[in-house]
Structure formats: structure tokens, C-alpha cells
Amino acid sequence: MTDTFARTAAERERLALIGEMADSFKPLAQAVDEEGGFAFESAEKLRASGYTTWAVPAEYGGAGMSVYELVLYQERIAMGDPALALAIGWHMGTVADLSAKKTWSEDKLAPFLRAVAAGKLMNRAATEKGTGSPTRGGKMQTTAEPHGDGYVVRGRKTFTSLAPVLDLVVVNTTLIEGDSEGPADFLIPMDAPGVSVDPVWNMMGMRGTGSHDLVLDDVVLPAEALVYRAAAGKRAGQANPHLLHVPACYLGAARAAREEALAFAASYQPNTLDRPIIHLPHIGTLIGEIDVELAAARHFMYGVAARWERPAEDETAGIAELGAVKVVAIRTALSVADKALRIAGAHGLAQTHPLQRLFRDIRFGLSNPPMEDSVLRLYHQQALRETGQA
């Protein structure tokens, strides 16, 4: 399947660089999955290449990468290592989102972006065992309280992707000041006293994301570590097109599954046949279905990404459409992985075969935001308004 979505010479050049790295990630991705470890060497290649700085605006030392480019490159990385792509996608998407929305004051945002431009890796620590997905609106159990001239933070965060290599983490907390409390974010260095990683990540899929628990044991911070305090007790609910890195990851994994299926079909020839099984009609039908599904999902994703390079006229409709891209991507990727395994048969279920790993990784997409039921609810609400039933 030829990639036709790079639009300019610069995008094609960058995509070629990313593609060469992504292809080199494949052997380690398989080993990391089997061991339940982390691809330190691959992550360092991404950092050394400068890729992790591309989401930083040019005025702060980055490349000012667009939403469209984020999707383009993240999809390609996922073809080599979906787990690493998902993990690094949280770094890239969060940096891009913070740069675009500028919810932090300039004196907080500028040094942070310059640190990322210098090679620092970051992620947002939001989820907690007791609150579930932040998109559900649960109150953060991780707390921050005034302490001397600064604050003290206490709590535990789950699903902290990239934990083995993070330098900085933005921690979502409930800030308690006297009788009042509300959401607040703190920028915390991973080497601050009281910060530790509990290596509990042991999942069926996306085993290589390094999404361990972040433990915050009486972490004392200076006042400037408070980077964002939500107005009126609520977090900003703006659309985040940079979350398109999630569907990009899973469509990249689906493309990798397609490649594995084709390689198997073109090389496997039982002694009952005079040529490889790729020539069999039912195998051809499966391949055709895979390609049609991938083409539709990818054109939808890139079309939406291109539209978000300019301001959305109707952000409410735009939020629903962004979510729809993820829903379509996951449904497509699940279908493609299933068909790829049908082509490879029992061979693809061997623990040493990449197809079974890709199948498990793709299944994990159902647990990434935005959740499918939330997206479908948005469309239901639109239908109610359209019919005057709201």
C-alpha cells in the first residue's frame, strides 16, 4: 500500500527519516513485548533524531509541526513499534496541545517548551485507579496543598506512559487551599525528591509503553511548579485535535498487520499448491477487504487532520468528528488484524509471530480516549438538536 498522504517535499523528507527509524524498531518491539520491558534504544533514536522536539513551536526552538504532520509521522512510527508510537504520541500530542492553547502563562510555558526543544521528554499524569479516565469527569484523588512558599503533592497516578525515560511530568491534582479546592496542574521533574515509578505495567497489549504508576510521596515543590489552575473549578473543555495521534497509532499498527499478512501469503506454499497462497481467491478477497477498509479510514483521518489546520467553524461538531476518527480507526484496525490472522492462520498465533502481538496491541485501542460510547453520545445529542428534541 503506497503512502500518498505526504503533501510537500519537506513532509516526504521527514517521513522518509521516520520510516527508516520505524523499520529498525521492529526486532526490539517483538523482544520488548515478550519480556514486558521498554524499548530504550528505540526511544533514544527518536530523541537523538530531534523528532521529540518537532511539536515545539519554532520560536521556542522546535519545528512547529502541524496536526497533519503529527498524524503522518505517528502512523509511520506505529508500523515499526505500536507501543512506542502510542507512548511517544502522548509526549508529542501534549506538547502540541499546550503550545496551541496557551492555557499556561508565558513565564511557565516558555521555559517548559525550551526544555522540550533541548530534548526533555514529558507526559501528562492524569489517570488514577479510583477516578478512571479523566474524560469521565472524576475528581482527582492526587492532592496539592500549600507548603511554605510552595506546595506539597501527594498521590499515585496510573498509565504514565514513557515512565522509564520521562524527564518531566504534568500532574493533574485537586488543589486544596483552606475551605476551597479545585483542579490544578503541576510541572514536576522526575528527579524531584519523593517522585518514583512503581513498575506495575503488565498488560495483554501495548506491553512496551512503559505505562507504570507514578508515585508522589510528599513531593515538595516551589510556587512556580503550579502551571495551571482551572477557572471556576472546571478544566478547559476545548477540542484537542492532537489526540489524533491515537487513531494514527492504531491505523499504523493495522498497516503493519497487513504487511505481515502479505509477506506470509506471498511466501507460504503448502505442498498441495503449485504457487503461494496469495494467489488463492479467498485470500485475495481478504486482502481486498483489508485495503478498502484501510483506505477509507485513512482518508477520513487525514481529511479531518487537514481541516484542523485552520480554525473550526463549529467546534462542537468538530469535537464529535475528532472522536469519530478514533472510533472508525479502532473498528478498522480490529477488522484488519482479524483478517490478517485469517490469512496467516495458526502460524500468526505463534508467540514469536508479530501478527499476534499486533492483534493484542490493536485491541488495547478500545481503552484509549476518546471512549466510543462518549463519541456516539455526542452524535446522539446532535441528532436531538437537529430534530428539535434537545
Secondary structure as a PSIPRED ss2 file (coil, helix, strand):
# PSIPRED VFORMAT (PSIPRED V4.0)

   1 M C   1.000  0.000  0.000
   2 T C   1.000  0.000  0.000
   3 D C   1.000  0.000  0.000
   4 T C   1.000  0.000  0.000
   5 F C   1.000  0.000  0.000
   6 A C   1.000  0.000  0.000
   7 R C   1.000  0.000  0.000
   8 T C   1.000  0.000  0.000
   9 A H   0.000  1.000  0.000
  10 A H   0.000  1.000  0.000
  11 E H   0.000  1.000  0.000
  12 R H   0.000  1.000  0.000
  13 E H   0.000  1.000  0.000
  14 R H   0.000  1.000  0.000
  15 L H   0.000  1.000  0.000
  16 A H   0.000  1.000  0.000
  17 L H   0.000  1.000  0.000
  18 I H   0.000  1.000  0.000
  19 G H   0.000  1.000  0.000
  20 E H   0.000  1.000  0.000
  21 M H   0.000  1.000  0.000
  22 A H   0.000  1.000  0.000
  23 D H   0.000  1.000  0.000
  24 S H   0.000  1.000  0.000
  25 F H   0.000  1.000  0.000
  26 K H   0.000  1.000  0.000
  27 P H   0.000  1.000  0.000
  28 L H   0.000  1.000  0.000
  29 A H   0.000  1.000  0.000
  30 Q H   0.000  1.000  0.000
  31 A H   0.000  1.000  0.000
  32 V H   0.000  1.000  0.000
  33 D H   0.000  1.000  0.000
  34 E H   0.000  1.000  0.000
  35 E H   0.000  1.000  0.000
  36 G C   1.000  0.000  0.000
  37 G C   1.000  0.000  0.000
  38 F C   1.000  0.000  0.000
  39 A C   1.000  0.000  0.000
  40 F H   0.000  1.000  0.000
  41 E H   0.000  1.000  0.000
  42 S H   0.000  1.000  0.000
  43 A H   0.000  1.000  0.000
  44 E H   0.000  1.000  0.000
  45 K H   0.000  1.000  0.000
  46 L H   0.000  1.000  0.000
  47 R H   0.000  1.000  0.000
  48 A H   0.000  1.000  0.000
  49 S H   0.000  1.000  0.000
  50 G C   1.000  0.000  0.000
  51 Y H   0.000  1.000  0.000
  52 T H   0.000  1.000  0.000
  53 T H   0.000  1.000  0.000
  54 W C   1.000  0.000  0.000
  55 A C   1.000  0.000  0.000
  56 V C   1.000  0.000  0.000
  57 P C   1.000  0.000  0.000
  58 A H   0.000  1.000  0.000
  59 E H   0.000  1.000  0.000
  60 Y H   0.000  1.000  0.000
  61 G C   1.000  0.000  0.000
  62 G C   1.000  0.000  0.000
  63 A C   1.000  0.000  0.000
  64 G C   1.000  0.000  0.000
  65 M C   1.000  0.000  0.000
  66 S C   1.000  0.000  0.000
  67 V H   0.000  1.000  0.000
  68 Y H   0.000  1.000  0.000
  69 E H   0.000  1.000  0.000
  70 L H   0.000  1.000  0.000
  71 V H   0.000  1.000  0.000
  72 L H   0.000  1.000  0.000
  73 Y H   0.000  1.000  0.000
  74 Q H   0.000  1.000  0.000
  75 E H   0.000  1.000  0.000
  76 R H   0.000  1.000  0.000
  77 I H   0.000  1.000  0.000
  78 A H   0.000  1.000  0.000
  79 M H   0.000  1.000  0.000
  80 G H   0.000  1.000  0.000
  81 D C   1.000  0.000  0.000
  82 P H   0.000  1.000  0.000
  83 A H   0.000  1.000  0.000
  84 L H   0.000  1.000  0.000
  85 A H   0.000  1.000  0.000
  86 L H   0.000  1.000  0.000
  87 A H   0.000  1.000  0.000
  88 I H   0.000  1.000  0.000
  89 G H   0.000  1.000  0.000
  90 W H   0.000  1.000  0.000
  91 H H   0.000  1.000  0.000
  92 M H   0.000  1.000  0.000
  93 G H   0.000  1.000  0.000
  94 T H   0.000  1.000  0.000
  95 V H   0.000  1.000  0.000
  96 A H   0.000  1.000  0.000
  97 D H   0.000  1.000  0.000
  98 L H   0.000  1.000  0.000
  99 S H   0.000  1.000  0.000
 100 A H   0.000  1.000  0.000
 101 K H   0.000  1.000  0.000
 102 K C   1.000  0.000  0.000
 103 T C   1.000  0.000  0.000
 104 W C   1.000  0.000  0.000
 105 S C   1.000  0.000  0.000
 106 E H   0.000  1.000  0.000
 107 D H   0.000  1.000  0.000
 108 K H   0.000  1.000  0.000
 109 L H   0.000  1.000  0.000
 110 A H   0.000  1.000  0.000
 111 P H   0.000  1.000  0.000
 112 F H   0.000  1.000  0.000
 113 L H   0.000  1.000  0.000
 114 R H   0.000  1.000  0.000
 115 A H   0.000  1.000  0.000
 116 V H   0.000  1.000  0.000
 117 A H   0.000  1.000  0.000
 118 A C   1.000  0.000  0.000
 119 G C   1.000  0.000  0.000
 120 K C   1.000  0.000  0.000
 121 L C   1.000  0.000  0.000
 122 M E   0.000  0.000  1.000
 123 N E   0.000  0.000  1.000
 124 R E   0.000  0.000  1.000
 125 A E   0.000  0.000  1.000
 126 A C   1.000  0.000  0.000
 127 T C   1.000  0.000  0.000
 128 E E   0.000  0.000  1.000
 129 K C   1.000  0.000  0.000
 130 G C   1.000  0.000  0.000
 131 T C   1.000  0.000  0.000
 132 G E   0.000  0.000  1.000
 133 S C   1.000  0.000  0.000
 134 P H   0.000  1.000  0.000
 135 T H   0.000  1.000  0.000
 136 R H   0.000  1.000  0.000
 137 G C   1.000  0.000  0.000
 138 G C   1.000  0.000  0.000
 139 K C   1.000  0.000  0.000
 140 M C   1.000  0.000  0.000
 141 Q C   1.000  0.000  0.000
 142 T C   1.000  0.000  0.000
 143 T E   0.000  0.000  1.000
 144 A E   0.000  0.000  1.000
 145 E E   0.000  0.000  1.000
 146 P E   0.000  0.000  1.000
 147 H E   0.000  0.000  1.000
 148 G C   1.000  0.000  0.000
 149 D C   1.000  0.000  0.000
 150 G E   0.000  0.000  1.000
 151 Y E   0.000  0.000  1.000
 152 V E   0.000  0.000  1.000
 153 V E   0.000  0.000  1.000
 154 R E   0.000  0.000  1.000
 155 G E   0.000  0.000  1.000
 156 R E   0.000  0.000  1.000
 157 K E   0.000  0.000  1.000
 158 T E   0.000  0.000  1.000
 159 F E   0.000  0.000  1.000
 160 T E   0.000  0.000  1.000
 161 S C   1.000  0.000  0.000
 162 L C   1.000  0.000  0.000
 163 A H   0.000  1.000  0.000
 164 P H   0.000  1.000  0.000
 165 V H   0.000  1.000  0.000
 166 L C   1.000  0.000  0.000
 167 D C   1.000  0.000  0.000
 168 L E   0.000  0.000  1.000
 169 V E   0.000  0.000  1.000
 170 V E   0.000  0.000  1.000
 171 V E   0.000  0.000  1.000
 172 N E   0.000  0.000  1.000
 173 T E   0.000  0.000  1.000
 174 T E   0.000  0.000  1.000
 175 L E   0.000  0.000  1.000
 176 I E   0.000  0.000  1.000
 177 E E   0.000  0.000  1.000
 178 G C   1.000  0.000  0.000
 179 D C   1.000  0.000  0.000
 180 S E   0.000  0.000  1.000
 181 E E   0.000  0.000  1.000
 182 G E   0.000  0.000  1.000
 183 P E   0.000  0.000  1.000
 184 A E   0.000  0.000  1.000
 185 D E   0.000  0.000  1.000
 186 F E   0.000  0.000  1.000
 187 L E   0.000  0.000  1.000
 188 I E   0.000  0.000  1.000
 189 P E   0.000  0.000  1.000
 190 M C   1.000  0.000  0.000
 191 D C   1.000  0.000  0.000
 192 A C   1.000  0.000  0.000
 193 P C   1.000  0.000  0.000
 194 G C   1.000  0.000  0.000
 195 V E   0.000  0.000  1.000
 196 S E   0.000  0.000  1.000
 197 V E   0.000  0.000  1.000
 198 D E   0.000  0.000  1.000
 199 P C   1.000  0.000  0.000
 200 V C   1.000  0.000  0.000
 201 W C   1.000  0.000  0.000
 202 N C   1.000  0.000  0.000
 203 M C   1.000  0.000  0.000
 204 M C   1.000  0.000  0.000
 205 G C   1.000  0.000  0.000
 206 M C   1.000  0.000  0.000
 207 R H   0.000  1.000  0.000
 208 G H   0.000  1.000  0.000
 209 T H   0.000  1.000  0.000
 210 G C   1.000  0.000  0.000
 211 S C   1.000  0.000  0.000
 212 H E   0.000  0.000  1.000
 213 D E   0.000  0.000  1.000
 214 L E   0.000  0.000  1.000
 215 V E   0.000  0.000  1.000
 216 L E   0.000  0.000  1.000
 217 D E   0.000  0.000  1.000
 218 D E   0.000  0.000  1.000
 219 V E   0.000  0.000  1.000
 220 V E   0.000  0.000  1.000
 221 L E   0.000  0.000  1.000
 222 P C   1.000  0.000  0.000
 223 A H   0.000  1.000  0.000
 224 E H   0.000  1.000  0.000
 225 A H   0.000  1.000  0.000
 226 L E   0.000  0.000  1.000
 227 V E   0.000  0.000  1.000
 228 Y E   0.000  0.000  1.000
 229 R E   0.000  0.000  1.000
 230 A C   1.000  0.000  0.000
 231 A H   0.000  1.000  0.000
 232 A H   0.000  1.000  0.000
 233 G H   0.000  1.000  0.000
 234 K C   1.000  0.000  0.000
 235 R C   1.000  0.000  0.000
 236 A C   1.000  0.000  0.000
 237 G C   1.000  0.000  0.000
 238 Q C   1.000  0.000  0.000
 239 A C   1.000  0.000  0.000
 240 N C   1.000  0.000  0.000
 241 P H   0.000  1.000  0.000
 242 H H   0.000  1.000  0.000
 243 L H   0.000  1.000  0.000
 244 L H   0.000  1.000  0.000
 245 H H   0.000  1.000  0.000
 246 V H   0.000  1.000  0.000
 247 P H   0.000  1.000  0.000
 248 A H   0.000  1.000  0.000
 249 C H   0.000  1.000  0.000
 250 Y H   0.000  1.000  0.000
 251 L H   0.000  1.000  0.000
 252 G H   0.000  1.000  0.000
 253 A H   0.000  1.000  0.000
 254 A H   0.000  1.000  0.000
 255 R H   0.000  1.000  0.000
 256 A H   0.000  1.000  0.000
 257 A H   0.000  1.000  0.000
 258 R H   0.000  1.000  0.000
 259 E H   0.000  1.000  0.000
 260 E H   0.000  1.000  0.000
 261 A H   0.000  1.000  0.000
 262 L H   0.000  1.000  0.000
 263 A H   0.000  1.000  0.000
 264 F H   0.000  1.000  0.000
 265 A H   0.000  1.000  0.000
 266 A H   0.000  1.000  0.000
 267 S H   0.000  1.000  0.000
 268 Y C   1.000  0.000  0.000
 269 Q C   1.000  0.000  0.000
 270 P C   1.000  0.000  0.000
 271 N C   1.000  0.000  0.000
 272 T C   1.000  0.000  0.000
 273 L C   1.000  0.000  0.000
 274 D C   1.000  0.000  0.000
 275 R C   1.000  0.000  0.000
 276 P C   1.000  0.000  0.000
 277 I H   0.000  1.000  0.000
 278 I H   0.000  1.000  0.000
 279 H H   0.000  1.000  0.000
 280 L C   1.000  0.000  0.000
 281 P H   0.000  1.000  0.000
 282 H H   0.000  1.000  0.000
 283 I H   0.000  1.000  0.000
 284 G H   0.000  1.000  0.000
 285 T H   0.000  1.000  0.000
 286 L H   0.000  1.000  0.000
 287 I H   0.000  1.000  0.000
 288 G H   0.000  1.000  0.000
 289 E H   0.000  1.000  0.000
 290 I H   0.000  1.000  0.000
 291 D H   0.000  1.000  0.000
 292 V H   0.000  1.000  0.000
 293 E H   0.000  1.000  0.000
 294 L H   0.000  1.000  0.000
 295 A H   0.000  1.000  0.000
 296 A H   0.000  1.000  0.000
 297 A H   0.000  1.000  0.000
 298 R H   0.000  1.000  0.000
 299 H H   0.000  1.000  0.000
 300 F H   0.000  1.000  0.000
 301 M H   0.000  1.000  0.000
 302 Y H   0.000  1.000  0.000
 303 G H   0.000  1.000  0.000
 304 V H   0.000  1.000  0.000
 305 A H   0.000  1.000  0.000
 306 A H   0.000  1.000  0.000
 307 R H   0.000  1.000  0.000
 308 W C   1.000  0.000  0.000
 309 E C   1.000  0.000  0.000
 310 R C   1.000  0.000  0.000
 311 P C   1.000  0.000  0.000
 312 A C   1.000  0.000  0.000
 313 E C   1.000  0.000  0.000
 314 D C   1.000  0.000  0.000
 315 E H   0.000  1.000  0.000
 316 T H   0.000  1.000  0.000
 317 A H   0.000  1.000  0.000
 318 G H   0.000  1.000  0.000
 319 I H   0.000  1.000  0.000
 320 A H   0.000  1.000  0.000
 321 E H   0.000  1.000  0.000
 322 L H   0.000  1.000  0.000
 323 G H   0.000  1.000  0.000
 324 A H   0.000  1.000  0.000
 325 V H   0.000  1.000  0.000
 326 K H   0.000  1.000  0.000
 327 V H   0.000  1.000  0.000
 328 V H   0.000  1.000  0.000
 329 A H   0.000  1.000  0.000
 330 I H   0.000  1.000  0.000
 331 R H   0.000  1.000  0.000
 332 T H   0.000  1.000  0.000
 333 A H   0.000  1.000  0.000
 334 L H   0.000  1.000  0.000
 335 S H   0.000  1.000  0.000
 336 V H   0.000  1.000  0.000
 337 A H   0.000  1.000  0.000
 338 D H   0.000  1.000  0.000
 339 K H   0.000  1.000  0.000
 340 A H   0.000  1.000  0.000
 341 L H   0.000  1.000  0.000
 342 R H   0.000  1.000  0.000
 343 I H   0.000  1.000  0.000
 344 A H   0.000  1.000  0.000
 345 G H   0.000  1.000  0.000
 346 A H   0.000  1.000  0.000
 347 H H   0.000  1.000  0.000
 348 G H   0.000  1.000  0.000
 349 L H   0.000  1.000  0.000
 350 A C   1.000  0.000  0.000
 351 Q C   1.000  0.000  0.000
 352 T C   1.000  0.000  0.000
 353 H C   1.000  0.000  0.000
 354 P H   0.000  1.000  0.000
 355 L H   0.000  1.000  0.000
 356 Q H   0.000  1.000  0.000
 357 R H   0.000  1.000  0.000
 358 L H   0.000  1.000  0.000
 359 F H   0.000  1.000  0.000
 360 R H   0.000  1.000  0.000
 361 D H   0.000  1.000  0.000
 362 I H   0.000  1.000  0.000
 363 R H   0.000  1.000  0.000
 364 F H   0.000  1.000  0.000
 365 G H   0.000  1.000  0.000
 366 L H   0.000  1.000  0.000
 367 S H   0.000  1.000  0.000
 368 N C   1.000  0.000  0.000
 369 P C   1.000  0.000  0.000
 370 P C   1.000  0.000  0.000
 371 M C   1.000  0.000  0.000
 372 E H   0.000  1.000  0.000
 373 D H   0.000  1.000  0.000
 374 S H   0.000  1.000  0.000
 375 V H   0.000  1.000  0.000
 376 L H   0.000  1.000  0.000
 377 R H   0.000  1.000  0.000
 378 L H   0.000  1.000  0.000
 379 Y H   0.000  1.000  0.000
 380 H H   0.000  1.000  0.000
 381 Q H   0.000  1.000  0.000
 382 Q H   0.000  1.000  0.000
 383 A H   0.000  1.000  0.000
 384 L H   0.000  1.000  0.000
 385 R H   0.000  1.000  0.000
 386 E H   0.000  1.000  0.000
 387 T C   1.000  0.000  0.000
 388 G C   1.000  0.000  0.000
 389 Q C   1.000  0.000  0.000
 390 A C   1.000  0.000  0.000
